[in-house]
């Protein structure tokens, strides 16, 4: 094992701080998403009656051979 120089040490610290801030941001956004869906549940909004489809509307294109 080698000791890290001051530059490598500083880069490791900055990387750790960046990862921590990114995870905290994701955690906060997840809280906002949960609050939004709780609000929708309280408002008793029902999902759309129309079901989704994996295929776009319209006639399918003919494939060239």
C-alpha positions in Angstrom: 0.0 0.0 0.0 1.2 3.5 -0.8 0.2 6.7 1.0 -1.9 9.0 -1.0 -0.4 12.4 -1.9 -2.2 15.5 -1.0 -3.7 15.8 -4.5 -5.1 12.3 -4.5 -6.4 12.7 -1.0 -8.2 15.9 -1.9 -9.7 14.2 -5.0 -10.9 11.3 -2.8 -12.5 13.7 -0.4 -14.2 15.7 -3.1 -15.4 12.5 -4.7 -16.9 11.3 -1.4 -18.6 14.7 -0.9 -20.0 14.6 -4.5 -21.4 11.1 -4.0 -23.0 12.1 -0.7 -24.6 15.2 -2.2 -26.0 13.2 -5.1 -27.5 10.5 -2.9 -29.0 13.2 -0.6 -30.6 14.8 -3.7 -32.0 11.5 -4.9 -33.4 10.9 -1.3 -35.0 14.3 -1.3 -36.6 13.8 -4.7 -37.9 10.4 -3.6 -39.6 12.2 -0.7 -41.2 14.7 -3.0 -42.4 11.9 -5.2 -43.9 10.1 -2.3 -45.6 13.2 -1.0 -47.1 13.8 -4.5 -48.5 10.3 -4.7 -49.9 10.6 -1.2 -51.7 13.8 -2.3 -53.1 12.1 -5.3 -54.4 9.3 -3.0 -56.0 11.8 -0.7 -57.7 13.5 -3.7 -59.0 10.0 -4.6 -58.1 10.4 -8.3 -58.7 7.3 -10.3 -56.3 6.2 -13.0 -57.3 6.5 -16.6 -59.9 4.0 -17.8 -58.0 3.5 -21.1 -55.4 0.8 -20.8 -51.9 1.4 -22.1 -50.4 -0.5 -25.0 -46.9 -1.4 -26.0 -47.7 -0.6 -29.6 -48.2 2.8 -31.2 -51.7 3.6 -32.6 -52.3 3.2 -36.3 -51.6 0.4 -38.8 -48.2 -1.3 -38.6 -45.6 -0.6 -41.3 -44.8 -3.3 -43.8 -41.2 -4.6 -43.3 -39.0 -4.6 -46.3 -37.4 -8.0 -47.1 
